[in-house]
Every structure is written in structure tokens, then in C-alpha cells.
Amino acid sequence: MKQYNYEGKTVLITGGTGSLGWSLVTRFLQTDIRKIIVYSRDEFKQYRMEKHFASNRDRLRFFIGDVRDRDRLHRAFSGVDIVIHAAALKHVHLLEYNPIEAVNTNILGARNIIDAAIDRNVEKVVALSTDKAVNPINIYGATKLVSDKLFRSAHAYSGDRGTSFTVVRYGNVVGSRGSVIPFFKDLKKQNSPFLPITDLRMTRFIITMEQGVDLVLKALNLGKGGELFISRIPSCCITDLAKAIYPEAEMHETGIRPGEKLHEVLLTEDEARTTYDYGDHFVVYPLDDIARQSAKHLPGGKLVPSEFCFSSENNTNWLSVDELRSLIAKISDHGDKLPPFTPDGGYRKQ
């Protein structure tokens, strides 16, 4: 992979105290990047994160703010070269009953990011998306679909020498906040006799946190602007995931919750018209002449068949119960939670 030159650069991560934020900070600290700014609303999470990365205090900054606040973003983006936009409201069932909050953060927040990035001459923006933005049936997916459209079209009006906007889309991150894996693990610790499964037929895409970070960096390294990067990731049956975590428990089908899908889709037939396959990932180019121009910049890709659709149901790559068990074993019990306290109020590195 082409390597982006991080030397002397400043990166800002919105929602930087979340699961992906922690992993991105860890990865960026391994480069010669000049400064990393963590932008988020929760001061306590920032305090705890600051303690954990205390030895890297010279390159870390913490900026309390909300993506809904245009003025605060404009201030935060001063001198920033790269923005990774990970902030979002994302719990499906909660947002079904709080739709306006989803709009304010996921759509209006995206607009604020775009305006601040262009006004402050940010070099690159990589925005995180989700499989739920594809053919959405819930408010979370619908707001993220609009967000994706905003970011991809923003590249056109930022100008040839303006900010580059790229989007990455992937599925459920193993062990992240809101993941079913910590939930099943907790029920196992409680010796629950059963695991609640909304629908026994359900399938999901699975991606590790490391793979998620890899995709973000790939988009940062290779994206020219307007593209959508998608990882070619495996699927699993929800029942196999339950067996891998707690095989002794009985599965109780509880019914699909509001806004929940039976299967997830990462790439539709409509998007296939401008999608190139690069082996371990796909790139969806804009639906105009830019698609052909961009394809020349990223050699080695092959246009997918016009009827191609990448869903968790029709995937050719499936994780078995044993493979899922091995994958889950690599995740620490605290998942995206913080490492244990040390006596001085800091945190032990794992």
C-alpha cells in the first residue's frame, strides 16, 4: 500500500474517545505524525484516555466539543491536515425513538465537518459509514446514507486543490461498543440459561478493529476524493456466534427489534456500475466521469459484474464456529472499555 507521509502532519479524530478512536490513536502514535487531536463531547472519557496515553502527552491534544457546534469545529480545525470523522449516534433501537437527535448529529454534524474542513483548508477527510446506510430501514441507516452523500459530493465543490473527502463503509466491529459479543459474554458470566436471539436466521458481516483501522488508513493513503472504500469481510450466522461464545446456553428467539435487518448489505447492484474489485477491498467511484479518471490512479482493480451485490447472506466467505471462537478469544474481556486502574489513578497498558 502506498504510504501517506505523516511527517509534520496534524490529525483530528471526531468521536475520538470511542472504540475506533482508541485504535486509531494507537496506530497514529506509531508513525512520525506531529500531533493527534481527540475531539469529543465527554470530558471524563477524555480524562481517562489522557491518563492511558500519558507517555505520549507531547503529541496528544484533547478538544471538548460537539460536531453539532459549527463554531467549535471551526476553532478545532485550525492547523489540522487530516480529519477522521468517527462521531455518530448509532444505536439503532434508541434512535428509532429519538430521530431528530440522529439528524442533528449524523446529518447536520456532517455538514458542519464539511464546511469547517473546507474553510480551514484541511487536506483530507475520511468519514466512517456503516452497512446500515445501504438500503436503510432505520433512522440510523437513513441519516448515515445522507451523511455519506454529503461527504462524497463535498469533494466536487471543494475544488481540484481543495479538501479531499473519502468515505469508508464496513460492518459490525468485533467487541466494539454496542456489539453483541460483550452482551453474550456478560450473560455467560451471569450463568444465564439462555441467550436472546432476535431471529435465528440472521446473518452479519464481521470485521476486527484492526481491519477497520486498516481500511481507514487505506482510504487516507489511496483516496483521491469522492470514493467509497469497502472491505471484503466475512459473514457469520448469529447462531454460530452464540455457539462460539456460550454453547451451553439455549437460544431464545425474541423477534426482530424496530429498525433491525435480517441480513446486511455492503454493496448494492446499483453501486456495482462504478465499483472496482481490488481483492481485499472494493472502491465505489462517483457516478460520473471522475470514476474513470480515479480508476487510472488506482491500478489493479477490476470492474465488478453489473448484477453484483455484496450482502451478509450471499457472501462466499463465512466464519465457522471454531473460527469465531478463535477470533473472540483474541479480544480482551474489557472490549472497548478502559484498562484497569493503577493505584495512582492511571491505567495499565495491556
Phi, psi and omega in degrees: 000137175301137183261126176286141182274105183275350186302125178078004183269156175241129179245139175241133181244113175282145186064032189290348178268003177279183183304310182292324179303314178301316181291321178294317178300314179302316181290317181295328179293344178275355178257182178264028179299146185283315185209144176239124179252123177263116183248119180198172185273332192267107182294327182292320177295323177294320178300313181294322179293321178300319178297318183295320183259031185303326182289347180248024185301333183291339181247001182248137175230147181238126187236110179282126181180165182241142179293348176284344186264100183299316182295319181294320177297318180300321177291316184294330185278000179298121179078008181273136179262324185230137174238127171253113185264099181248354183288133178191155164268128194221358180281111191305305187291328178290322182287337175300331181257359178225055188296324182295325178296322177296319178296314183298320181274309190282330180257302181294326175297321178297318177300318180296320178299315182298311182297315181295321181295317180291316182295327183264008177058040173296140184285310185221141172234128173244117182257137181271135178238195187209156176297339181288350176279352181268123184045058189294144174237001178231164185294326177299308180298320181296318180290326178287330174297314178298317178303314179300316180298319180297314182293319183290324179282336180299330180298327182292317183268000173279345177092161183301326182253011181270198183295138176266127180244126180227149181240142173242142182231129174209178186265210185290127180272125183300122174080002181284172180300128181091352179292149180287341184296308176300327179296312178296322179296319179297319179295325177294317178298328180276002182056038177296137181286347181215162173244129178282125178240124184295321176207126185293344180272354190295141174234155180215150169284148179232130176222143177277162178299321179298318178294324178297316178295319179302319181292320178299314181292327177296316178296321178295319183285320190254338186294136176260339180128131179090353182275161173237119181262134181228129177282142172274095187245159182281166176249167172211156171275139181298329179291324177292324177296318178297318179295324181292329183268316188214073186295339182283341185279150174274141180267127178249120178281123186252348181098143182295136181280164178305128177083003183268145179257155175284318178228155180252153179235133176257336183211127182263167177297324179296322179284339184299336183300331180235029182254131177247140180263123179247024177092282181267356179204162174248154171233123175263114181272160179303154184276053177204195184296339179300331181303312182291321179296316181294322182301327180293331181282340180240082183291162175095356180272156179230129180300130181285158177302149185297334181265009185293137175218130182252101181236162180293342180275322184259010180301145176267354182244111183238143176268130177280173178299316180295319179294321177295319180298318179295320179294316182293328181296338181278351181267131179293154182300331181278355176052238181270006179285173184279152174299162182297150176295148167259163184305331183272008177091001176272200181226143178280136174282139185270000000 
